[in-house]
Amino acid sequence: MKNLLSLLLTLSCCSSLFAQKSQEPKQFNGKEIIAYYPSWQVYDREKLMTPDKLNYRKVSTIIYAFFRPDHQGGIHGLDAFADELVLKGQRDWRAQGDEAYYVPGTSLVKLAHAKKVKVLISIGGWEHSKYFSALASDSSSRVRFAEECVGLVKTYDIDGVDIDWEYPCFRGSVADKENFTLMLAEIRKAFDAYNESLKPRRRKPLSLVISTSSAPEHARNIDWPNVLPLVDYVNVMTYDFSGSWSPKTSHKSPLYSTENQPESIDSSITYYTEVLKVPDSLMNIGVAFNGNAIVCREGKVGLGEYHLRKYDKGSFPADQGQPTYYNIQSGLGQFSLHYDSTAQVPYALGLERNSFLSFENPQSINAKIDFIRQQNLHGMVIWDITGDAIETKAGSGYIRKTPLLDAVYEGMKEGE
């Protein structure tokens, strides 16, 4: 605690007072649409969703996922080829000289910036959070980590970072709660110092964002009074409320609680605001552009039924039973479609297979947008932007429509 108070006092004396908060971002009726772009999606469907295919008009920020930390504060990409291809662009190997030359119109960062869309890099994620506890516990590692965050800004010309530690105190120790704050404070301090080192015309406020769990048992392990002044906003991952681990068939991302499923977006945001005192205006709710298909017991295909605790890979083999929306659309003929008017989400039941499918559709997206407006939330964060891109025909290489992203965009800008 002494270290925390000392660092916060030092920061409070700086002219930037914790955070040089980001300039007013691109918004839709005062709300943000934020979307993840995972590095591996650049290869999917014969490179259908390369950066030049994304619709930048319909988002305000793109978060590139993931980079990973090590226990000493270093930061590493998961795929050096994809990182360069997406963030810097496609190399022109015919170019002469020592400097790499990148083909215009192929860089996610340049394409996004041309449309006034911010680009962040996400560090962590479920599979890459195991070293956060160690690096956050050591002052020199925290400083190095903050410096490497600045390094990402310099290398890729991005607008900040998303810290996706899943989760403080979960796979580490109780000290993670304080150390998480210390780590964020170091990043904010480094961002401010870097900006101060630049000529005024080259300065740009850098975003520091955190992604957090929708579950109270994880959310309360963050020191919110000291964290909130450091961050621009909070992405609450309000999806995967259920899955193969759940005892009964239930919704992946219900908006409202039901007798069968008390956990929901509404209950999570209520806990954040009423118990943790996190302002509504700093939170984004998460929406997944993929679903869960669960194998049910014989004769027990329905909502709220005990199941076999495994994903239905037979109906959706390409996604191992967790289908993206474009595959859901092509496979819905195997299901009967239903809508839970209480939870405000669709679900589908297998006609010939013992399968329960939970997913989003435009109707449930619109319900969530209404919720964002009613609660005065900051906006919506999407995992991931490639999930609903439907081709003219499979393998054509041409995108015919993006139904979920269109629903988000049209709903958010309605009334502008």
C-alpha positions in Angstrom: 0.0 0.0 0.0 2.9 2.3 0.7 4.2 1.9 -2.8 0.8 2.6 -4.3 0.2 5.8 -2.3 3.7 7.0 -3.1 3.3 6.5 -6.8 -0.2 8.0 -6.9 1.0 11.1 -5.0 3.9 11.5 -7.4 1.5 11.3 -10.4 -1.0 13.7 -8.8 1.8 16.3 -8.7 2.4 16.1 -12.4 0.8 18.6 -14.7 -1.2 15.8 -16.4 -2.8 14.7 -13.1 -3.0 10.9 -13.7 -4.3 10.8 -17.2 -4.0 12.9 -20.3 -7.3 11.5 -21.3 -7.9 10.9 -25.0 -9.3 13.6 -27.1 -13.0 13.3 -28.0 -13.2 10.1 -30.0 -15.3 9.3 -33.0 -18.8 8.7 -31.7 -22.3 7.7 -32.8 -24.9 9.6 -30.9 -22.4 10.1 -28.2 -21.6 6.4 -28.0 -18.6 4.4 -29.1 -18.5 1.2 -31.2 -15.3 -0.7 -30.4 -14.3 -3.9 -32.2 -11.6 -6.5 -31.7 -9.6 -7.8 -34.6 -7.7 -11.0 -33.7 -4.4 -11.5 -35.5 -5.3 -15.0 -36.7 -8.3 -13.7 -38.6 -6.0 -12.3 -41.3 -5.6 -15.9 -42.5 -9.2 -17.1 -42.2 -11.4 -17.9 -45.2 -8.4 -17.5 -47.6 -7.6 -14.0 -46.2 -11.2 -12.7 -46.7 -11.0 -10.2 -43.8 -7.7 -8.5 -44.4 -7.5 -4.8 -43.1 -8.7 -3.4 -46.5 -12.0 -5.3 -46.2 -13.0 -3.9 -42.8 -15.8 -1.3 -42.6 -14.1 1.5 -40.7 -17.1 3.8 -41.1 -19.1 1.7 -38.6 -16.6 1.7 -35.7 -14.8 4.2 -33.6 -11.9 2.0 -32.3 -10.3 -1.2 -33.4 -8.4 -3.3 -30.9 -5.8 -5.7 -32.3 -5.5 -8.9 -30.3 -3.2 -10.1 -28.9 0.3 -9.4 -27.7 1.5 -11.2 -24.6 3.6 -10.1 -21.6 6.4 -12.0 -20.0 7.2 -12.1 -16.3 9.9 -9.4 -16.5 7.7 -6.9 -18.3 8.6 -7.7 -21.9 5.8 -7.6 -24.5 5.8 -10.1 -27.5 3.5 -10.6 -30.5 1.9 -14.0 -31.0 2.6 -14.0 -34.8 5.3 -11.8 -36.1 4.1 -12.2 -39.7 0.5 -11.4 -39.0 1.5 -8.5 -36.7 3.6 -6.9 -39.5 1.0 -7.7 -42.2 -1.9 -6.2 -40.3 -0.3 -3.3 -38.3 2.3 -2.1 -40.9 0.9 -3.5 -44.1 1.9 -5.9 -46.9 5.6 -5.6 -47.8 6.5 -4.8 -51.4 9.6 -7.1 -51.8 10.4 -5.4 -55.1 11.3 -2.1 -53.4 14.9 -1.2 -53.4 17.0 -0.2 -50.4 17.3 -1.2 -46.8 14.0 0.2 -45.6 11.0 -1.9 -45.8 8.3 -0.6 -48.1 4.7 -1.3 -47.4 1.9 -1.4 -50.1 -0.4 1.6 -49.6 -3.9 0.6 -48.4 -2.9 -2.6 -46.6 -2.1 -1.3 -43.1 -4.9 -1.5 -40.5 -3.5 1.5 -38.7 -3.2 3.7 -41.7 -6.6 2.7 -43.0 -8.2 3.3 -39.6 -6.6 6.6 -39.1 -7.7 7.8 -42.5 -11.3 7.3 -41.2 -10.6 8.9 -37.8 -10.7 5.4 -36.1 -8.4 4.7 -33.3 -6.3 1.5 -33.1 -5.2 -0.1 -29.8 -3.2 -3.2 -29.1 -4.6 -5.7 -26.6 -2.1 -7.3 -24.2 -3.1 -10.5 -22.5 -6.3 -12.4 -23.0 -7.3 -15.7 -21.4 -4.4 -17.7 -22.7 -1.7 -15.0 -22.2 -2.4 -13.6 -18.7 -0.3 -16.0 -16.7 2.7 -13.7 -16.3 0.8 -10.5 -15.3 0.9 -11.4 -11.6 4.7 -11.7 -11.6 5.5 -8.7 -13.7 3.0 -6.5 -11.7 4.6 -7.5 -8.4 8.0 -6.1 -9.3 8.7 -2.4 -9.6 11.4 -2.7 -12.3 9.2 -5.1 -14.3 6.3 -2.6 -14.1 8.5 0.2 -15.4 9.8 -2.0 -18.3 6.3 -3.1 -19.2 5.2 0.6 -19.3 8.2 1.4 -21.5 7.3 -1.4 -23.8 3.7 -0.2 -24.1 5.3 3.1 -25.3 7.4 1.0 -27.7 4.3 -0.4 -29.3 3.0 3.1 -29.8 6.3 4.1 -31.5 6.6 1.0 -33.6 3.1 0.8 -34.9 1.8 4.4 -34.6 -1.1 3.1 -32.5 -3.3 5.1 -30.1 -2.8 3.2 -26.9 -3.2 -0.2 -25.3 -6.0 -2.4 -23.8 -4.8 -4.4 -20.8 -6.7 -7.7 -20.7 -5.5 -9.3 -17.5 -7.8 -12.3 -16.9 -7.9 -11.9 -13.9 -6.1 -10.1 -11.0 -6.0 -12.4 -7.9 -7.4 -15.3 -9.9 -4.2 -17.1 -11.0 -1.9 -15.0 -8.8 -2.1 -13.6 -5.3 -4.2 -11.2 -3.3 -1.4 -8.6 -3.9 -2.5 -8.5 -7.5 -5.2 -6.0 -6.6 -2.7 -3.3 -5.5 -0.1 -4.3 -8.1 -2.6 -4.0 -11.0 -3.1 -0.3 -10.0 0.6 0.3 -9.8 1.1 -1.3 -13.2 -1.6 0.9 -14.8 -0.1 4.0 -13.1 3.3 3.3 -14.6 1.7 2.9 -18.1 -0.2 6.2 -17.7 3.0 7.9 -16.4 5.0 6.6 -19.4 2.4 7.6 -21.9 2.3 11.2 -20.5 6.1 11.4 -20.4 6.3 10.2 -24.0 3.9 12.8 -25.2 5.7 15.5 -23.3 8.9 14.5 -25.2 7.4 15.2 -28.6 7.0 18.4 -30.4 3.5 19.8 -29.8 2.2 19.2 -33.3 3.2 15.5 -33.0 1.5 14.8 -29.7 -1.7 12.8 -29.4 -3.4 11.6 -26.2 -2.9 7.9 -25.7 -5.7 5.6 -24.5 -5.3 3.3 -21.6 -8.1 0.8 -21.5 -8.8 -2.3 -19.4 -11.0 -5.3 -20.2 -12.6 -6.9 -17.1 -14.8 -9.8 -16.2 -18.6 -9.6 -15.9 -18.4 -11.9 -12.8 -18.5 -10.1 -9.4 -15.9 -12.5 -7.9 -13.4 -11.1 -10.4 -14.6 -7.6 -10.8 -14.2 -6.9 -7.0 -10.5 -7.7 -7.2 -9.8 -4.4 -8.8 -9.1 -1.2 -6.8 -11.7 0.8 -8.7 -11.3 4.2 -6.8 -7.6 4.3 -7.8 -7.9 2.6 -11.2 -10.7 4.7 -12.7 -8.7 8.0 -12.8 -6.0 6.1 -14.8 -8.1 4.6 -17.6 -10.2 6.0 -20.5 -12.9 3.4 -20.2 -13.6 -0.2 -19.2 -14.6 -3.0 -21.5 -16.8 -5.4 -19.4 -16.7 -8.8 -21.1 -20.4 -9.5 -20.9 -20.4 -12.7 -23.0 -19.8 -16.3 -22.1 -22.1 -16.3 -19.2 -22.6 -19.9 -20.1 -20.9 -22.6 -22.0 -20.0 -26.3 -21.9 -19.1 -25.8 -18.2 -22.6 -24.7 -17.3 -24.8 -27.4 -15.7 -27.9 -26.4 -17.8 -28.5 -25.1 -21.3 -28.5 -21.3 -21.0 -27.7 -18.1 -22.9 -24.2 -17.0 -23.9 -25.0 -13.3 -23.3 -28.5 -12.7 -21.8 -29.4 -9.1 -21.5 -31.7 -9.7 -18.5 -31.8 -12.3 -15.8 -34.3 -15.2 -15.8 -35.3 -17.8 -13.2 -33.1 -20.3 -15.1 -30.1 -17.9 -15.4 -29.7 -15.1 -12.8 -26.4 -13.9 -14.3 -26.9 -11.4 -17.1 -25.6 -8.1 -18.6 -28.1 -6.2 -16.5 -27.1 -7.9 -13.2 -23.4 -7.4 -14.0 -23.7 -3.7 -14.8 -25.9 -3.2 -11.8 -23.1 -4.7 -9.6 -20.5 -2.5 -11.2 -22.5 0.7 -10.7 -24.2 0.0 -7.3 -21.5 -2.0 -5.5 -18.2 -1.1 -7.1 -19.3 2.5 -7.9 -18.0 2.4 -11.5 -19.7 5.2 -13.5 -22.0 4.0 -16.3 -20.4 6.4 -18.7 -17.0 4.7 -18.5 -18.3 1.2 -19.3 -18.8 -0.7 -22.6 -20.8 -3.9 -22.7 -19.4 -6.8 -24.7 -21.2 -8.5 -27.6 -19.9 -11.6 -29.2 -20.3 -12.3 -32.9 -20.1 -16.0 -32.3 -22.3 -18.5 -30.3 -22.3 -21.7 -28.3 -23.7 -25.0 -29.5 -24.1 -27.5 -26.7 -24.8 -31.2 -26.9 -28.0 -32.1 -25.1 -29.1 -35.3 -23.5 -31.4 -37.6 -25.6 -35.0 -36.1 -25.4 -33.8 -33.1 -23.4 -33.2 -30.5 -26.1 -34.4 -27.2 -24.7 -33.6 -24.2 -22.6 -32.8 -24.9 -19.0 -32.0 -28.6 -19.5 -29.1 -30.6 -18.1 -26.7 -31.4 -20.9 -23.5 -33.4 -21.7 -21.1 -30.6 -21.0 -19.5 -30.5 -24.4 -19.8 -28.4 -27.5 -21.6 -29.7 -30.6 -18.8 -30.1 -33.1 -20.9 -32.1 -35.4 -23.3 -29.2 -36.3 -20.4 -26.7 -36.5 -17.2 -28.6 -37.2 -15.3 -25.5 -38.5 -15.7 -23.7 -35.2 -15.5 -26.7 -32.8 -19.0 -26.1 -31.6 -18.6 -22.4 -31.0 -19.7 -21.0 -34.3 -19.2 -17.6 -35.8 -22.3 -15.8 -36.9 -21.6 -16.4 -40.6 -21.5 -20.2 -40.0 -24.6 -19.9 -37.7 -26.5 -18.4 -40.6 -25.5 -21.2 -43.0 -26.4 -23.8 -40.4 -29.7 -22.5 -39.0 -31.6 -24.9 -41.3 -30.7 -27.7 -38.9 -32.5 -25.9 -36.0 -35.8 -24.4 -34.9 -35.5 -20.7 -34.0 -36.8 -19.3 -30.7 -36.5 -16.0 -28.8 -36.4 -15.6 -25.1 -38.5 -12.4 -24.5 -37.3 -12.1 -20.9 -33.5 -12.6 -21.5 -33.9 -10.7 -24.8 -31.8 -13.1 -26.8 -32.4 -15.8 -29.5 -31.7 -19.5 -29.2 -32.2 -22.5 -31.5 -32.9 -26.2 -30.9 -31.6 -29.0 -33.2 -34.2 -30.6 -35.4 -32.3 -33.9 -35.8 -29.3 -33.5 -33.5 -29.4 -33.1 -29.7 -28.1 -29.5 -29.9 -28.8 -26.2 -28.1 -27.5 -23.1 -29.8 -27.1 -19.7 -28.2 -26.2 -16.6 -30.2 -26.9 -13.0 -31.1 -29.1 -11.6 -33.9 -30.1 -8.1 -35.0 -33.1 -8.2 -32.6 -31.0 -8.9 -29.5 -28.4 -6.4 -30.7 -31.1 -3.7 -30.8 -32.2 -4.6 -27.3 -28.6 -4.2 -26.0 -28.3 -0.8 -27.7 -31.5 0.3 -26.0 -29.9 -0.8 -22.7 -26.8 1.2 -23.5 -28.9 4.3 -24.0 -31.1 3.7 -20.9 -28.0 3.1 -18.7 -26.0 5.9 -20.3 -23.1 3.5 -20.9 -20.0 4.5 -22.9 -20.8 2.1 -25.8 -20.3 -1.5 -27.0 -17.3 -3.6 -27.6 -17.5 -6.4 -30.2 -15.7 -9.8 -30.3 -14.9 -9.9 -33.1 -15.4 -7.7 -36.2 -14.9 -10.5 -38.7 -17.5 -12.8 -37.2 -20.6 -11.7 -39.2 -19.0 -11.1 -42.6 -21.2 -13.2 -45.0 -19.9 -13.8 -48.5 -21.9 -13.6 -51.7 -21.3 -17.4 -51.7 -18.8 -19.5 -49.8 -15.3 -19.0 -51.1 -16.2 -16.1 -53.4 -13.9 -13.6 -51.5 -16.6 -11.0 -51.7 -18.5 -9.8 -48.6 -22.3 -9.4 -49.2 -23.4 -8.2 -45.8 -22.5 -7.8 -42.1 -25.9 -8.1 -40.4 -24.7 -7.8 -36.7 -22.3 -4.9 -37.3 -25.0 -3.2 -39.4 -27.4 -3.6 -36.6 -24.9 -2.1 -34.1 -24.1 0.8 -36.4 -27.7 1.6 -37.5 -28.9 1.3 -33.9 -26.2 3.5 -32.4 -26.5 6.3 -35.0 -30.3 6.3 -35.0 -31.6 9.8 -34.4 -28.3 11.6 -35.4 
